[in-house]
Amino acid sequence: MEDLMKKIITLASLFFLLTATGCERSEIVKDQFNYGDLKNISAAQWESISKIKIFFGHQSVGGNIVDGMKDVLKDYPQIKITIINSDKPQDLIPGIFEHYEIGRNEDPESKINGFSKLVRLGIGNNADIAFFKFCYVDITASTNAEALFKNYQETMEQLKKEYPDVKFIHFTVPLLRQPGKSIKSLIKNFLGRGDGFFDNSHNIARNRYNELLKSAYEGKEPVFDLARLEAISPDKTLSFFNDQGKQILSLCPEYTEDGGHLNAVGRKAVAEQLLVFLAGLK
C-alpha cells in the first residue's frame, strides 16, 4: 500500500508539472544538409541516368523509397527511369531501376549474403550501379555494430574486386522516432509498460554503425546518408537527442505514421534526394 501511495503521489506531481509548464523541449537545431534540388538537375544529367542500369536490394523502408520514386517520376516525366521489381540480371537494361527484397528483417547478415549472392548470380555482370540497405530492425542495442560493419566492409571489398565496373553505393541505416513524450507515454513508461521498440538505446546503436560506415567511406566512395535525411524535417529542424555529449539522430515525426516506415511525405523527400544523388554520380 505504501509503495502504491508513493507512485500515486509521484504521478500526480508529474501530471502537475507537465500541465503547468509543458513538456521539456529539446534544443532546436537547423540542418540544411541535402544533395541538391531536383529542379536544378540538367537535361543532360537525366539523359545520362536513362542510359545506366541500377540494382537496389531492400526490405520495407526500401519499398517506401521506391514508392516515393514512383511519386516523383509522375511529377518529373523528363526523368526517363523505369522501375521494376525483379532479381533477374537479364531485366537490367539501360534506363532500368531494378529492385528486389533481400534477406530477412532482424537478420542483417542475411541481407549482406542475399545481396552478394544476387551480385554473383549475374547482377554484377549487368549493373552499372548496385546497392542495398539495412532496415532499422536490423540494428538494435544488442547488435555488435563493429562486428556487423566488419562483415559488411569485407564483403563489399570483395565484391568491388570481383566487379570493378560496378559502382557500389553505401547506405546509412534508417532510424526510428524517439519515444513518445506525451503525458500518456510518460505515465506508461513510469509504470513499466512503455514500448521498448522505440527505446533511444536502439538509435544509439544505429548511429554508431552509421559513424563507422561514414568514417570508412565518406569522401572516398559514394555514401547516401539516409539516416541524416530522415532526421531533417521539412522545415529543416533536426530531430535528435543527446547521449553523453553526443548528438544522436532520430527519425523526424513528420516523415512517419508508425515511427519507422516512411509516410507519403517522408518517402517522397528521400526519393527526391536519392534521384539527385544518382544524377550527380561520376
Secondary structure as a PSIPRED ss2 file (coil, helix, strand):
# PSIPRED VFORMAT (PSIPRED V4.0)

   1 M C   1.000  0.000  0.000
   2 E H   0.000  1.000  0.000
   3 D H   0.000  1.000  0.000
   4 L H   0.000  1.000  0.000
   5 M H   0.000  1.000  0.000
   6 K H   0.000  1.000  0.000
   7 K H   0.000  1.000  0.000
   8 I H   0.000  1.000  0.000
   9 I H   0.000  1.000  0.000
  10 T H   0.000  1.000  0.000
  11 L H   0.000  1.000  0.000
  12 A H   0.000  1.000  0.000
  13 S H   0.000  1.000  0.000
  14 L H   0.000  1.000  0.000
  15 F H   0.000  1.000  0.000
  16 F H   0.000  1.000  0.000
  17 L H   0.000  1.000  0.000
  18 L H   0.000  1.000  0.000
  19 T H   0.000  1.000  0.000
  20 A H   0.000  1.000  0.000
  21 T H   0.000  1.000  0.000
  22 G C   1.000  0.000  0.000
  23 C C   1.000  0.000  0.000
  24 E C   1.000  0.000  0.000
  25 R C   1.000  0.000  0.000
  26 S C   1.000  0.000  0.000
  27 E C   1.000  0.000  0.000
  28 I C   1.000  0.000  0.000
  29 V C   1.000  0.000  0.000
  30 K E   0.000  0.000  1.000
  31 D C   1.000  0.000  0.000
  32 Q C   1.000  0.000  0.000
  33 F C   1.000  0.000  0.000
  34 N C   1.000  0.000  0.000
  35 Y C   1.000  0.000  0.000
  36 G C   1.000  0.000  0.000
  37 D C   1.000  0.000  0.000
  38 L H   0.000  1.000  0.000
  39 K H   0.000  1.000  0.000
  40 N H   0.000  1.000  0.000
  41 I C   1.000  0.000  0.000
  42 S C   1.000  0.000  0.000
  43 A H   0.000  1.000  0.000
  44 A H   0.000  1.000  0.000
  45 Q H   0.000  1.000  0.000
  46 W H   0.000  1.000  0.000
  47 E H   0.000  1.000  0.000
  48 S H   0.000  1.000  0.000
  49 I H   0.000  1.000  0.000
  50 S C   1.000  0.000  0.000
  51 K C   1.000  0.000  0.000
  52 I C   1.000  0.000  0.000
  53 K C   1.000  0.000  0.000
  54 I E   0.000  0.000  1.000
  55 F E   0.000  0.000  1.000
  56 F E   0.000  0.000  1.000
  57 G E   0.000  0.000  1.000
  58 H E   0.000  0.000  1.000
  59 Q C   1.000  0.000  0.000
  60 S H   0.000  1.000  0.000
  61 V H   0.000  1.000  0.000
  62 G H   0.000  1.000  0.000
  63 G H   0.000  1.000  0.000
  64 N H   0.000  1.000  0.000
  65 I H   0.000  1.000  0.000
  66 V H   0.000  1.000  0.000
  67 D H   0.000  1.000  0.000
  68 G H   0.000  1.000  0.000
  69 M H   0.000  1.000  0.000
  70 K H   0.000  1.000  0.000
  71 D H   0.000  1.000  0.000
  72 V H   0.000  1.000  0.000
  73 L H   0.000  1.000  0.000
  74 K H   0.000  1.000  0.000
  75 D H   0.000  1.000  0.000
  76 Y C   1.000  0.000  0.000
  77 P C   1.000  0.000  0.000
  78 Q C   1.000  0.000  0.000
  79 I C   1.000  0.000  0.000
  80 K C   1.000  0.000  0.000
  81 I C   1.000  0.000  0.000
  82 T E   0.000  0.000  1.000
  83 I E   0.000  0.000  1.000
  84 I E   0.000  0.000  1.000
  85 N E   0.000  0.000  1.000
  86 S C   1.000  0.000  0.000
  87 D C   1.000  0.000  0.000
  88 K C   1.000  0.000  0.000
  89 P H   0.000  1.000  0.000
  90 Q H   0.000  1.000  0.000
  91 D H   0.000  1.000  0.000
  92 L C   1.000  0.000  0.000
  93 I C   1.000  0.000  0.000
  94 P C   1.000  0.000  0.000
  95 G C   1.000  0.000  0.000
  96 I E   0.000  0.000  1.000
  97 F E   0.000  0.000  1.000
  98 E E   0.000  0.000  1.000
  99 H E   0.000  0.000  1.000
 100 Y E   0.000  0.000  1.000
 101 E E   0.000  0.000  1.000
 102 I C   1.000  0.000  0.000
 103 G C   1.000  0.000  0.000
 104 R E   0.000  0.000  1.000
 105 N C   1.000  0.000  0.000
 106 E C   1.000  0.000  0.000
 107 D E   0.000  0.000  1.000
 108 P H   0.000  1.000  0.000
 109 E H   0.000  1.000  0.000
 110 S H   0.000  1.000  0.000
 111 K H   0.000  1.000  0.000
 112 I H   0.000  1.000  0.000
 113 N H   0.000  1.000  0.000
 114 G H   0.000  1.000  0.000
 115 F H   0.000  1.000  0.000
 116 S H   0.000  1.000  0.000
 117 K H   0.000  1.000  0.000
 118 L H   0.000  1.000  0.000
 119 V H   0.000  1.000  0.000
 120 R H   0.000  1.000  0.000
 121 L H   0.000  1.000  0.000
 122 G H   0.000  1.000  0.000
 123 I H   0.000  1.000  0.000
 124 G H   0.000  1.000  0.000
 125 N H   0.000  1.000  0.000
 126 N H   0.000  1.000  0.000
 127 A C   1.000  0.000  0.000
 128 D C   1.000  0.000  0.000
 129 I E   0.000  0.000  1.000
 130 A E   0.000  0.000  1.000
 131 F E   0.000  0.000  1.000
 132 F E   0.000  0.000  1.000
 133 K C   1.000  0.000  0.000
 134 F C   1.000  0.000  0.000
 135 C C   1.000  0.000  0.000
 136 Y H   0.000  1.000  0.000
 137 V H   0.000  1.000  0.000
 138 D H   0.000  1.000  0.000
 139 I C   1.000  0.000  0.000
 140 T C   1.000  0.000  0.000
 141 A C   1.000  0.000  0.000
 142 S C   1.000  0.000  0.000
 143 T C   1.000  0.000  0.000
 144 N C   1.000  0.000  0.000
 145 A H   0.000  1.000  0.000
 146 E H   0.000  1.000  0.000
 147 A H   0.000  1.000  0.000
 148 L H   0.000  1.000  0.000
 149 F H   0.000  1.000  0.000
 150 K H   0.000  1.000  0.000
 151 N H   0.000  1.000  0.000
 152 Y H   0.000  1.000  0.000
 153 Q H   0.000  1.000  0.000
 154 E H   0.000  1.000  0.000
 155 T H   0.000  1.000  0.000
 156 M H   0.000  1.000  0.000
 157 E H   0.000  1.000  0.000
 158 Q H   0.000  1.000  0.000
 159 L H   0.000  1.000  0.000
 160 K H   0.000  1.000  0.000
 161 K H   0.000  1.000  0.000
 162 E H   0.000  1.000  0.000
 163 Y C   1.000  0.000  0.000
 164 P C   1.000  0.000  0.000
 165 D C   1.000  0.000  0.000
 166 V C   1.000  0.000  0.000
 167 K E   0.000  0.000  1.000
 168 F E   0.000  0.000  1.000
 169 I C   1.000  0.000  0.000
 170 H E   0.000  0.000  1.000
 171 F E   0.000  0.000  1.000
 172 T C   1.000  0.000  0.000
 173 V C   1.000  0.000  0.000
 174 P C   1.000  0.000  0.000
 175 L C   1.000  0.000  0.000
 176 L C   1.000  0.000  0.000
 177 R C   1.000  0.000  0.000
 178 Q C   1.000  0.000  0.000
 179 P C   1.000  0.000  0.000
 180 G C   1.000  0.000  0.000
 181 K C   1.000  0.000  0.000
 182 S C   1.000  0.000  0.000
 183 I H   0.000  1.000  0.000
 184 K H   0.000  1.000  0.000
 185 S H   0.000  1.000  0.000
 186 L H   0.000  1.000  0.000
 187 I H   0.000  1.000  0.000
 188 K H   0.000  1.000  0.000
 189 N H   0.000  1.000  0.000
 190 F H   0.000  1.000  0.000
 191 L C   1.000  0.000  0.000
 192 G C   1.000  0.000  0.000
 193 R C   1.000  0.000  0.000
 194 G C   1.000  0.000  0.000
 195 D C   1.000  0.000  0.000
 196 G H   0.000  1.000  0.000
 197 F H   0.000  1.000  0.000
 198 F H   0.000  1.000  0.000
 199 D C   1.000  0.000  0.000
 200 N H   0.000  1.000  0.000
 201 S H   0.000  1.000  0.000
 202 H H   0.000  1.000  0.000
 203 N H   0.000  1.000  0.000
 204 I H   0.000  1.000  0.000
 205 A H   0.000  1.000  0.000
 206 R H   0.000  1.000  0.000
 207 N H   0.000  1.000  0.000
 208 R H   0.000  1.000  0.000
 209 Y H   0.000  1.000  0.000
 210 N H   0.000  1.000  0.000
 211 E H   0.000  1.000  0.000
 212 L H   0.000  1.000  0.000
 213 L H   0.000  1.000  0.000
 214 K H   0.000  1.000  0.000
 215 S H   0.000  1.000  0.000
 216 A H   0.000  1.000  0.000
 217 Y H   0.000  1.000  0.000
 218 E C   1.000  0.000  0.000
 219 G C   1.000  0.000  0.000
 220 K C   1.000  0.000  0.000
 221 E C   1.000  0.000  0.000
 222 P C   1.000  0.000  0.000
 223 V E   0.000  0.000  1.000
 224 F E   0.000  0.000  1.000
 225 D C   1.000  0.000  0.000
 226 L H   0.000  1.000  0.000
 227 A H   0.000  1.000  0.000
 228 R H   0.000  1.000  0.000
 229 L H   0.000  1.000  0.000
 230 E H   0.000  1.000  0.000
 231 A H   0.000  1.000  0.000
 232 I E   0.000  0.000  1.000
 233 S C   1.000  0.000  0.000
 234 P C   1.000  0.000  0.000
 235 D C   1.000  0.000  0.000
 236 K C   1.000  0.000  0.000
 237 T E   0.000  0.000  1.000
 238 L E   0.000  0.000  1.000
 239 S C   1.000  0.000  0.000
 240 F E   0.000  0.000  1.000
 241 F E   0.000  0.000  1.000
 242 N E   0.000  0.000  1.000
 243 D E   0.000  0.000  1.000
 244 Q C   1.000  0.000  0.000
 245 G C   1.000  0.000  0.000
 246 K E   0.000  0.000  1.000
 247 Q E   0.000  0.000  1.000
 248 I E   0.000  0.000  1.000
 249 L E   0.000  0.000  1.000
 250 S C   1.000  0.000  0.000
 251 L C   1.000  0.000  0.000
 252 C C   1.000  0.000  0.000
 253 P H   0.000  1.000  0.000
 254 E H   0.000  1.000  0.000
 255 Y H   0.000  1.000  0.000
 256 T C   1.000  0.000  0.000
 257 E C   1.000  0.000  0.000
 258 D C   1.000  0.000  0.000
 259 G C   1.000  0.000  0.000
 260 G C   1.000  0.000  0.000
 261 H C   1.000  0.000  0.000
 262 L C   1.000  0.000  0.000
 263 N C   1.000  0.000  0.000
 264 A H   0.000  1.000  0.000
 265 V H   0.000  1.000  0.000
 266 G H   0.000  1.000  0.000
 267 R H   0.000  1.000  0.000
 268 K H   0.000  1.000  0.000
 269 A H   0.000  1.000  0.000
 270 V H   0.000  1.000  0.000
 271 A H   0.000  1.000  0.000
 272 E H   0.000  1.000  0.000
 273 Q H   0.000  1.000  0.000
 274 L H   0.000  1.000  0.000
 275 L H   0.000  1.000  0.000
 276 V H   0.000  1.000  0.000
 277 F H   0.000  1.000  0.000
 278 L H   0.000  1.000  0.000
 279 A H   0.000  1.000  0.000
 280 G H   0.000  1.000  0.000
 281 L C   1.000  0.000  0.000
 282 K C   1.000  0.000  0.000
